[in-house]
Amino acid sequence: MGNDARPLKKPRSKSRKSGGPATLDDSALRPTASTISALAGVAPSTVSRALKNDPSISVATRERIVALADRLGYRPNAIARSLITRRSNVVAFIMGELTNPFYSEQLDLLLELLGEREIQLMLFHVPTGRDVAEVVPMLLQYQLDACLIASVALSSKASDILAQHRLPTVMINRVPAHRHGCAALCDNEGGGAEVARLLAARGVRRPAFVAGHADASTSRDRERGFLEGLRACGLSLGLRLDGDYTIEGGFRAGLAIAEADPRPDGVFCANDIMAFGVLDALRRKRVAVPRQVQVVGFDDIRAASWRPYDLTTVAQPMGVLLERAVDLITARIREPALLPETVYVAGSIKERGTTRPG
């Protein structure tokens, strides 16, 4: 190489002169509250208050800031805001059962209700037979405001951990077995008793019950109410079968009912999908419904009204139930010292083609 080689000059970075006015070119990167405050010539706190519709900010200033935010596509940084407010507006939702359409319908409605209150939902799944305590360490890695739990039992271990971390907890359609947390649930005992009265009034004399999971308070409460209702009507349970809260379990129970001697003439299933299985099995065995056997479910999922099933069932007031659960959780986010509370909501029987007309 010759001696003419020269070191490369480092290119100078272009910078805006200090003190010059901010322009939209400054917002080429992701816009921030500081960007908008510079463009608007106001303090960042004014931007924050304006975007929250704070009445202390003049209408003209608020409209100017909102127009800038819309033009730049600015959205508040939720993580930064949570560091300041100590609230993330994110709630955990722990679910166990995923195959039952009842819970997908519940999830749809819960997302809608939380969205109306600008609360986001983070979903955690607990497989059947596993303890909620197994997902709690993962849950606690996030800055969550509260926890909703459905279709799974809350163990004392998990309950204690959540309480230690002062995370408000609400059970949906499960009885809280421990001193921590709240619950919003259907009056399952009352619903079971209503089914007993309905079947007795429709001439049933040999009633049967198809139970769900043994550890599910919903199944236990529905069975307890059904038995008490039968006793009040001068009847006793003729046959009890386990259906595991699945359509396959209901089908097995339905085969057993069809082959029983004497055969039950009325069946109460602790949920709708077990009732679907029972109906499929009875049809397979050519047992006429409702002439020979009447069938009632519980939940009133959408498929219960479909023509292949046309199921008489106890309708849970899901909208009201979830509104109560969301009310409980948001109240405790605002005031963590509130005492635990359990809210019961009454269901109602929807009579369809699987029971005889009154």
C-alpha positions in Angstrom: 0.0 0.0 0.0 1.2 3.6 -0.7 1.6 6.3 1.9 -1.6 8.0 0.7 -3.8 5.8 2.9 -5.7 7.9 5.3 -7.9 6.9 8.3 -11.6 6.9 7.6 -13.4 9.8 9.1 -16.2 9.0 11.5 -19.4 10.5 10.0 -20.8 13.2 12.1 -24.2 12.6 13.6 -26.8 15.2 12.7 -28.6 16.7 15.6 -31.2 19.4 16.0 -29.9 22.6 17.5 -30.8 22.9 21.1 -33.7 25.2 21.8 -35.3 24.7 18.3 -38.9 23.7 18.0 -39.8 20.0 17.9 -41.2 18.7 14.6 -43.1 15.6 13.5 -39.7 14.3 12.2 -38.8 13.8 15.9 -41.5 11.2 16.2 -40.2 8.8 13.5 -39.6 6.3 16.3 -42.3 5.0 18.6 -44.1 8.1 19.9 -44.1 8.7 23.7 -45.8 11.1 26.1 -42.6 13.1 26.0 -42.8 13.4 22.2 -46.4 14.7 22.4 -45.5 17.1 25.2 -42.7 18.6 23.1 -44.8 18.9 20.1 -47.7 20.4 22.0 -45.4 22.6 24.2 -46.9 21.3 27.4 -45.6 19.2 30.3 -45.8 15.3 30.1 -48.1 15.4 33.1 -50.5 17.6 31.1 -50.5 15.0 28.2 -51.3 12.3 30.7 -54.2 14.2 32.3 -55.5 15.3 28.9 -55.7 11.8 27.6 -57.6 10.8 30.7 -60.2 13.6 30.1 -59.1 15.4 33.2 -61.5 18.4 33.5 -58.7 20.6 34.9 -57.2 20.6 31.3 -58.9 23.2 29.0 -61.0 21.8 26.1 -58.7 23.4 23.5 -55.5 21.9 25.0 -57.2 18.6 25.4 -58.4 18.5 21.8 -54.9 19.5 20.5 -53.2 16.8 22.5 -55.7 14.1 21.5 -55.4 15.1 17.9 -51.6 14.8 18.1 -51.9 11.4 19.8 -54.2 10.2 17.1 -52.0 11.5 14.4 -48.9 9.8 15.8 -50.7 6.6 16.7 -49.7 7.1 20.4 -50.9 4.7 23.0 -50.0 4.9 26.7 -47.3 2.4 27.8 -49.2 0.0 30.1 -46.0 -1.4 31.7 -44.7 2.1 32.5 -48.1 3.1 33.9 -48.3 0.0 36.1 -44.9 0.9 37.6 -46.4 4.2 38.7 -49.9 3.1 39.7 -48.9 -0.3 41.0 -51.8 -1.7 38.9 -51.5 -3.5 35.7 -55.2 -3.8 34.8 -54.5 -7.5 34.1 -56.4 -10.2 35.9 -55.4 -13.9 35.9 -58.1 -16.5 34.9 -57.3 -20.0 36.0 -59.4 -22.7 34.2 -59.4 -26.5 34.6 -62.0 -27.9 32.2 -61.6 -26.8 28.6 -63.7 -29.4 26.7 -67.1 -28.4 28.1 -68.7 -25.7 25.9 -70.0 -24.1 29.1 -66.6 -22.8 29.9 -65.8 -21.4 26.5 -69.1 -19.6 26.6 -68.2 -18.3 30.1 -64.8 -17.2 28.8 -66.3 -15.2 25.9 -68.7 -13.3 28.2 -66.0 -12.7 30.8 -63.7 -11.2 28.2 -66.5 -8.9 27.2 -67.3 -7.8 30.8 -63.7 -7.2 31.7 -63.1 -5.3 28.4 -65.9 -2.9 29.3 -63.9 -2.0 32.4 -60.6 -1.8 30.5 -59.2 -4.9 32.2 -57.2 -7.5 30.3 -57.2 -11.2 31.1 -54.3 -13.7 31.3 -55.3 -17.3 31.0 -53.7 -20.2 33.0 -54.7 -23.8 32.5 -54.7 -26.5 35.2 -55.1 -30.0 33.7 -57.7 -32.3 35.2 -56.5 -33.9 38.5 -53.7 -31.3 39.0 -53.5 -28.7 41.8 -53.9 -24.9 41.2 -50.8 -24.6 43.4 -48.7 -25.8 40.4 -49.5 -22.8 38.3 -49.4 -20.2 41.2 -45.5 -19.7 41.0 -45.9 -18.9 37.2 -48.8 -16.6 37.9 -46.8 -14.7 40.5 -44.1 -13.9 37.9 -46.5 -11.3 36.5 -47.8 -8.1 38.0 -51.4 -9.1 38.2 -54.2 -7.2 40.0 -56.3 -10.2 40.9 -57.2 -13.8 40.1 -60.4 -15.5 38.9 -60.7 -19.2 39.2 -63.3 -21.5 37.4 -63.9 -25.2 36.8 -61.1 -26.2 39.3 -60.9 -26.6 43.1 -58.7 -24.2 45.0 -56.5 -26.1 47.5 -55.6 -24.7 50.9 -52.0 -24.5 49.8 -52.8 -22.4 46.7 -55.2 -20.3 48.7 -52.6 -19.6 51.3 -50.0 -18.6 48.7 -52.4 -16.2 47.0 -53.3 -14.7 50.3 -49.6 -14.2 51.3 -49.1 -12.3 48.1 -52.2 -10.2 48.8 -53.7 -11.2 45.4 -57.5 -10.8 45.5 -59.1 -14.1 44.4 -62.7 -14.9 43.3 -64.0 -18.4 42.6 -66.6 -18.6 39.9 -69.3 -21.3 40.5 -67.2 -23.0 43.1 -67.6 -22.9 46.9 -64.6 -21.4 48.6 -63.4 -24.2 50.9 -60.9 -21.9 52.7 -61.1 -18.6 54.5 -59.4 -16.6 51.8 -61.1 -15.2 48.7 -64.6 -14.7 47.5 -67.0 -16.6 45.3 -69.9 -15.9 42.9 -71.9 -19.0 42.1 -75.3 -20.4 41.0 -77.6 -21.7 43.7 -76.7 -25.3 42.8 -78.6 -26.8 45.8 -81.7 -24.8 44.9 -81.4 -25.9 41.3 -81.2 -29.5 42.2 -84.3 -29.3 44.4 -86.2 -27.6 41.6 -85.3 -30.5 39.3 -86.6 -33.0 41.9 -89.9 -31.1 42.1 -90.2 -31.0 38.3 -89.6 -34.7 37.8 -92.0 -35.6 40.7 -94.7 -33.4 39.1 -94.2 -35.1 35.7 -94.8 -38.5 37.2 -91.3 -39.8 37.9 -91.2 -42.5 40.5 -87.8 -44.1 40.0 -85.3 -41.2 39.8 -81.6 -41.5 39.0 -78.7 -39.1 39.3 -75.5 -38.8 37.2 -72.8 -37.1 39.1 -69.8 -35.1 37.9 -66.3 -35.1 39.5 -66.2 -36.1 43.1 -64.1 -33.1 44.1 -66.4 -30.6 42.3 -68.6 -28.6 44.8 -71.1 -28.0 41.9 -71.9 -31.7 41.5 -72.1 -32.3 45.3 -74.4 -29.3 45.8 -76.7 -30.3 42.9 -76.9 -33.8 44.2 -77.6 -32.7 47.8 -80.4 -30.4 46.6 -81.8 -33.1 44.4 -81.9 -35.6 47.2 -83.5 -33.2 49.6 -86.1 -32.3 47.0 -86.9 -35.9 46.4 -87.4 -36.5 50.1 -89.8 -33.6 50.3 -91.8 -35.1 47.4 -91.9 -38.6 49.1 -89.3 -40.1 46.7 -85.9 -41.7 47.1 -83.0 -42.1 44.7 -83.1 -45.4 42.8 -79.8 -45.3 41.0 -76.6 -43.1 41.2 -73.9 -43.2 38.5 -70.7 -41.3 37.9 -70.4 -39.4 34.6 -67.1 -37.5 35.2 -68.7 -34.3 33.8 -68.0 -35.6 30.3 -70.2 -36.7 27.4 -68.4 -40.1 27.3 -69.2 -40.6 31.0 -72.8 -39.6 30.4 -73.0 -42.2 27.6 -71.7 -44.9 29.8 -74.3 -43.9 32.5 -77.0 -43.9 29.9 -76.2 -47.4 28.8 -76.4 -48.5 32.5 -79.7 -46.7 32.9 -81.2 -48.4 29.8 -80.2 -51.9 31.0 -81.1 -51.4 34.7 -84.0 -53.5 36.1 -86.1 -51.8 37.2 -85.2 -49.0 34.8 -85.2 -45.4 36.2 -88.0 -43.3 34.6 -86.3 -39.9 35.3 -82.6 -38.8 35.2 -81.0 -35.7 36.6 -77.5 -35.1 35.2 -75.2 -32.7 37.0 -74.4 -30.9 33.7 -75.7 -30.7 30.2 -72.9 -32.5 28.3 -73.4 -35.6 30.5 -77.2 -35.3 29.7 -76.2 -35.3 26.0 -74.3 -38.6 26.5 -77.3 -40.1 28.4 -79.7 -39.1 25.6 -77.4 -40.6 22.9 -77.1 -43.9 24.9 -80.9 -44.1 25.5 -81.5 -43.6 21.7 -78.9 -46.3 20.9 -80.9 -48.7 23.2 -84.2 -47.5 21.6 -85.5 -46.2 25.0 -88.1 -43.5 24.3 -87.5 -40.0 25.7 -89.5 -38.6 27.4 -92.2 -41.3 27.3 -90.1 -44.0 29.0 -87.3 -41.9 30.6 -87.3 -38.2 31.3 -83.9 -36.4 31.3 -82.8 -33.1 32.9 -79.4 -31.4 32.7 -77.8 -28.3 34.3 -76.2 -25.2 32.7 -78.3 -24.5 29.6 -75.3 -24.3 27.2 -76.2 -23.2 23.6 -76.4 -26.8 22.4 -79.1 -27.7 24.9 -81.6 -25.9 22.8 -80.5 -27.6 19.5 -83.0 -29.9 17.9 -81.0 -33.1 18.4 -81.1 -32.7 22.1 -83.9 -30.2 23.0 -82.9 -30.7 26.6 -84.8 -29.6 29.7 -82.2 -28.1 32.0 -81.4 -25.6 34.8 -80.3 -22.4 33.1 -77.5 -20.7 35.0 -77.8 -16.8 34.8 -74.2 -16.6 33.4 -74.4 -12.9 32.6 -75.5 -11.9 36.2 -73.1 -14.5 37.7 -70.0 -13.1 35.9 -71.0 -9.5 36.6 -71.1 -10.3 40.3 -67.7 -12.0 40.0 -66.2 -9.0 38.3 -67.8 -6.7 40.8 -66.2 -8.6 43.6 -62.8 -8.6 42.0 -62.8 -4.9 41.1 -64.0 -3.8 44.5 -61.0 -5.7 46.1 -58.5 -4.3 43.6 -59.6 -0.8 44.8 -59.9 -1.8 48.5 -57.8 -4.9 49.3 -58.9 -4.9 53.0 -62.5 -5.8 52.1 -63.7 -9.1 53.8 -64.4 -12.2 51.8 -67.9 -12.5 50.3 -69.9 -15.2 48.7 -72.7 -14.3 46.3 -75.4 -16.8 45.2 -77.5 -16.3 42.1 -80.7 -18.4 41.4 -81.0 -20.4 38.3 -84.3 -21.3 36.5 -85.6 -24.4 34.7 -85.9 -24.3 30.9 -88.5 -27.0 30.0 -88.0 -28.6 26.6 -88.6 -31.9 24.9 -86.8 -34.3 27.3 -89.5 -34.0 29.9 -93.2 -34.5 29.6 -95.5 -31.5 29.3 -97.1 -30.2 32.5 
